[in-house]
Amino acid sequence: MQKLKLQSNNSKRGFSFIEMIIVIVMLGVLASGIFPLFIRAIALNKKAKNKLIAYQVAQKEIETLRNTDFGSIYTSGFVVDEIPSGYGTITVDNDIDDDGEVDEIKEITAQVIWQEEGGIKNINFTTYVAKHGINRK
């Protein structure tokens, strides 16, 4: 009969505690270098979102005025709820050639202003509206 010989397996498999600590430290160093980039990206994304909303709101106000009767277009203000501390103004210039007479063309400027890190930001849209429309005869 053959005897079964038991072999002791002294070679350990897996990682030692020290090796695991070293890997965790290395991952921590890598994460600490990348984490600020994520924070910065989030801040830039928020700023870009606010600016995009401001452009959309200004464009909407301009389009609303383009569809308004020429005689009913006046300087006014509006609130922008989607942006922190956001508000806007509509400025109408009835005398764009500065001759003292009311013209048949109005210059309309929509401005959106909001508060952001680093100060106050704004965007402007300017367009012209003719009394009888564009290219009408």
Secondary structure, 3 states (H helix, E strand, C coil): CCCCCCCCCCCCCCCCHHHHHHHHHHHHHHHHHHHHHHHHHHHHHHHHHHHHHHHHHHHHHHHHHHCCCHHHCCCEEEEECCCCCEEEEEEEECCCCCCCCCCCEEEEEEEEEEEECCEEEEEEEEEEEECCCCCCC
